[in-house]
Amino acid sequence: NRSSDLEFLEYPYPYGFFYRYFYLVVWFLIFRLRFYIGWLLAESACISATLGAYPRDTDPQPGRGPTKQTRIENDQKIDFRAVKNQDIFKIETAVTMQASIKNWNMSVQTWMVYYVYKRLPWKRFRYWGVFLVSAFWHGIHPGYYLCLLSTTIFGAMEARVARVGGWMWEGAGWITWTALFLIGELYRTHAFEYVGLGFIFWKMEPTLAIWKADYYHYHVFGVVGLAIAYLLPVRSEKRAEKRD
């Protein structure tokens, strides 16, 4: 229900932050399942119509088609990856928002890369420009812009943290790796649930009402995390080799 009636939004408030947190977990899970089912049905329809069928040797990519030239023979195996629009396993197990987003709506993302990202003349604003165009692609509702432009904060933070602390994954034992994985999963899932309210409600008032009730905590986390990441030195390859 995308109702903008604030009486509806007041329902979870008396139960505190943790109730609202788990409320969003279930809410956004249902939201994702709708897309998973819809895209799987669309992929099945394309496969049934033999759309997007290319020889596996041509290395077909989602939304792009074959990427390699090869001789066509009768006994070649056929691949339908060109019409694949999602990788549910990678979406649900990614530890960052960006890694998860890359496996969501892949056909449209391919179009965005070639016709928006690579064509914007200002390299520093290409990343932000893609999300702005993506918001306009979905429609003119303010919730789309609140969601997707908020996502850029976390994307910028993740990119910087990867440069600063990506080395922690290198040679990490299973205990360290598991701890980092669980932290990343918790961060990524709640980040999507938090910003995804814009897509659920469409309108500005109910989206901001819930964010305000939780003190904009994830916006604060993203901005502070980005600032701290820029204050930390980047681990250069030469220093890494000496340390190893």
C-alpha positions as CSV (number, residue, x, y, z in Angstrom):
1,N,0.0,0.0,0.0
2,R,1.6,3.3,-1.1
3,S,-0.8,5.4,0.9
4,S,0.5,8.8,2.0
5,D,-1.8,8.8,5.1
6,L,0.5,9.4,8.0
7,E,-1.9,7.6,10.3
8,F,-0.8,4.4,8.5
9,L,2.8,5.3,9.2
10,E,2.2,5.8,12.9
11,Y,1.3,2.2,13.4
12,P,4.8,0.8,14.0
13,Y,6.1,3.9,15.8
14,P,5.1,3.0,19.4
15,Y,7.0,-0.3,19.1
16,G,10.4,1.4,18.8
17,F,13.3,1.2,16.5
18,F,13.8,-2.6,16.5
19,Y,10.2,-3.3,15.6
20,R,10.4,-0.8,12.7
21,Y,13.7,-2.5,11.7
22,F,12.3,-6.0,11.4
23,Y,9.1,-4.5,9.9
24,L,11.2,-3.2,7.1
25,V,12.9,-6.6,6.7
26,V,9.6,-8.3,5.9
27,W,8.3,-5.4,3.9
28,F,11.3,-5.1,1.6
29,L,11.5,-8.9,1.2
30,I,8.0,-9.0,-0.2
31,F,8.9,-6.0,-2.4
32,R,12.0,-7.9,-3.9
33,L,10.1,-11.1,-4.4
34,R,7.6,-9.3,-6.7
35,F,10.5,-8.3,-9.0
36,Y,12.2,-11.7,-8.8
37,I,9.0,-13.5,-9.8
38,G,8.2,-11.0,-12.6
39,W,11.7,-11.1,-14.1
40,L,11.8,-14.9,-14.0
41,L,8.5,-15.1,-15.8
42,A,9.8,-12.6,-18.4
43,E,13.0,-14.5,-18.9
44,S,11.0,-17.7,-19.2
45,A,8.8,-16.1,-21.9
46,C,11.9,-15.0,-23.9
47,I,13.5,-18.4,-23.7
48,S,10.2,-20.1,-24.8
49,A,10.2,-17.7,-27.8
50,T,13.9,-18.5,-28.4
51,L,14.7,-14.8,-27.9
52,G,18.3,-14.1,-26.8
53,A,19.6,-17.5,-27.9
54,Y,23.3,-17.3,-28.8
55,P,26.1,-19.9,-29.0
56,R,27.8,-20.2,-25.7
57,D,31.2,-19.6,-27.3
58,T,30.2,-16.0,-28.2
59,D,30.0,-15.2,-24.4
60,P,26.6,-13.5,-24.5
61,Q,26.1,-10.9,-21.8
62,P,22.8,-9.6,-20.3
63,G,21.3,-6.9,-22.4
64,R,24.3,-6.8,-24.7
65,G,24.2,-10.1,-26.6
66,P,27.3,-11.9,-28.0
67,T,30.7,-10.3,-27.1
68,K,32.9,-12.6,-29.1
69,Q,32.9,-13.7,-32.7
70,T,33.0,-17.4,-33.5
71,R,32.0,-19.7,-36.3
72,I,28.5,-21.0,-36.1
73,E,28.3,-24.8,-36.1
74,N,25.3,-27.1,-35.7
75,D,26.5,-28.8,-32.5
76,Q,27.2,-25.6,-30.6
77,K,25.6,-25.2,-27.2
78,I,23.1,-22.4,-26.9
79,D,23.1,-19.9,-24.1
80,F,20.2,-17.6,-23.0
81,R,22.3,-15.3,-20.8
82,A,21.5,-12.3,-23.0
83,V,18.0,-12.2,-21.6
84,K,19.0,-12.9,-18.0
85,N,18.0,-9.9,-15.9
86,Q,18.9,-10.9,-12.4
87,D,21.2,-13.2,-10.4
88,I,19.2,-13.8,-7.2
89,F,22.0,-15.6,-5.4
90,K,24.5,-12.8,-5.9
91,I,21.9,-10.2,-5.1
92,E,21.1,-11.8,-1.7
93,T,24.7,-12.7,-0.8
94,A,26.6,-9.5,-1.8
95,V,28.2,-7.6,1.0
96,T,27.9,-4.2,-0.6
97,M,25.1,-2.3,-2.2
98,Q,27.0,-1.9,-5.5
99,A,27.8,-5.6,-5.8
100,S,24.1,-6.4,-5.3
101,I,22.9,-3.7,-7.7
102,K,25.2,-5.0,-10.5
103,N,23.1,-8.2,-10.5
104,W,19.7,-6.5,-10.4
105,N,17.9,-5.5,-13.6
106,M,21.1,-6.2,-15.5
107,S,19.7,-5.5,-19.0
108,V,18.8,-1.9,-18.1
109,Q,22.1,-1.5,-16.3
110,T,23.9,-2.5,-19.5
111,W,22.0,0.2,-21.4
112,M,22.8,2.7,-18.7
113,V,26.5,2.0,-18.9
114,Y,26.8,2.4,-22.7
115,Y,24.3,5.2,-23.2
116,V,24.6,7.3,-20.0
117,Y,27.7,6.5,-18.0
118,K,30.2,6.4,-20.9
119,R,28.6,9.4,-22.7
120,L,28.6,11.9,-19.9
121,P,31.5,14.3,-20.5
122,W,32.2,14.9,-16.8
123,K,33.9,11.8,-15.4
124,R,33.4,12.9,-11.7
125,F,29.7,13.1,-12.1
126,R,29.1,10.0,-14.2
127,Y,28.2,7.8,-11.2
128,W,25.7,10.4,-9.9
129,G,24.4,11.0,-13.4
130,V,23.5,7.4,-13.9
131,F,21.4,7.3,-10.7
132,L,19.7,10.6,-11.6
133,V,18.8,9.2,-15.0
134,S,17.7,6.0,-13.4
135,A,15.3,7.9,-11.1
136,F,13.9,9.7,-14.1
137,W,13.6,6.4,-16.0
138,H,11.3,5.1,-13.2
139,G,9.1,8.1,-13.2
140,I,8.7,11.6,-11.6
141,H,7.6,10.5,-8.1
142,P,9.9,12.1,-5.5
143,G,10.4,8.8,-3.8
144,Y,12.5,7.5,-6.7
145,Y,14.9,10.4,-6.4
146,L,15.1,10.1,-2.6
147,C,16.0,6.4,-2.9
148,L,18.4,6.5,-5.8
149,L,20.2,9.7,-4.9
150,S,20.6,8.4,-1.3
151,T,22.1,5.2,-2.8
152,T,25.0,7.2,-4.3
153,I,26.2,8.1,-0.8
154,F,26.7,4.5,0.1
155,G,28.2,3.7,-3.3
156,A,30.8,6.4,-2.9
157,M,31.5,5.2,0.7
158,E,31.9,1.6,-0.5
159,A,34.3,2.5,-3.3
160,R,36.5,4.5,-0.9
161,V,36.4,1.9,1.8
162,A,37.4,-0.8,-0.8
163,R,40.5,1.3,-1.6
164,V,41.3,1.9,2.1
165,G,40.5,-1.4,3.7
166,G,40.0,-3.9,0.9
167,W,43.2,-5.6,1.9
168,M,41.4,-7.0,5.0
169,W,39.8,-9.6,2.7
170,E,43.2,-10.7,1.4
171,G,44.5,-13.8,3.1
172,A,41.8,-13.5,5.8
173,G,41.0,-16.7,7.8
174,W,37.6,-18.2,7.9
175,I,36.7,-16.5,11.2
176,T,37.7,-13.0,9.9
177,W,36.1,-13.7,6.5
178,T,32.8,-14.9,8.2
179,A,32.7,-11.8,10.5
180,L,33.3,-9.4,7.6
181,F,30.7,-11.2,5.5
182,L,28.0,-11.0,8.2
183,I,28.8,-7.4,8.9
184,G,28.6,-6.7,5.1
185,E,25.3,-8.6,4.8
186,L,23.7,-6.7,7.7
187,Y,24.9,-3.4,6.3
188,R,23.7,-4.1,2.8
189,T,20.3,-5.5,3.6
190,H,19.4,-2.7,5.9
191,A,20.7,-0.1,3.5
192,F,18.4,-1.4,0.8
193,E,15.4,-1.6,3.3
194,Y,16.1,2.0,4.4
195,V,16.5,3.7,1.0
196,G,13.9,1.4,-0.6
197,L,11.1,3.2,1.2
198,G,11.2,5.7,-1.6
199,F,10.2,3.0,-4.1
200,I,7.5,1.6,-1.8
201,F,5.8,4.9,-1.0
202,W,6.6,6.9,-4.1
203,K,5.8,10.2,-2.3
204,M,8.2,12.4,-0.3
205,E,6.1,12.9,2.9
206,P,5.8,9.3,4.1
207,T,9.3,8.4,3.1
208,L,10.8,11.3,5.0
209,A,8.4,10.6,7.9
210,I,9.9,7.1,8.5
211,W,13.5,8.3,8.0
212,K,12.9,11.2,10.4
213,A,11.4,8.7,13.0
214,D,14.7,6.9,12.9
215,Y,16.8,10.1,13.0
216,Y,18.1,9.6,9.4
217,H,20.5,7.2,11.0
218,Y,21.7,5.5,7.7
219,H,22.2,8.8,6.0
220,V,24.3,9.9,8.9
221,F,26.2,6.6,8.8
222,G,26.9,7.0,5.1
223,V,28.1,10.6,5.3
224,V,30.2,10.0,8.4
225,G,31.6,6.7,6.9
226,L,32.5,8.5,3.7
227,A,34.2,11.3,5.5
228,I,36.2,8.9,7.7
229,A,37.2,6.8,4.7
230,Y,38.6,9.9,2.9
231,L,40.6,10.8,6.0
232,L,42.3,7.4,6.0
233,P,45.3,6.8,3.8
234,V,45.0,4.6,0.7
235,R,47.1,1.5,0.9
236,S,49.4,1.6,-2.1
237,E,50.5,-1.5,-4.0
238,K,54.2,-0.8,-3.2
239,R,53.5,-0.6,0.6
240,A,51.4,-3.8,0.3
241,E,54.2,-5.7,-1.3
242,K,56.7,-4.5,1.4
243,R,54.3,-5.5,4.1
244,D,53.8,-9.0,2.6
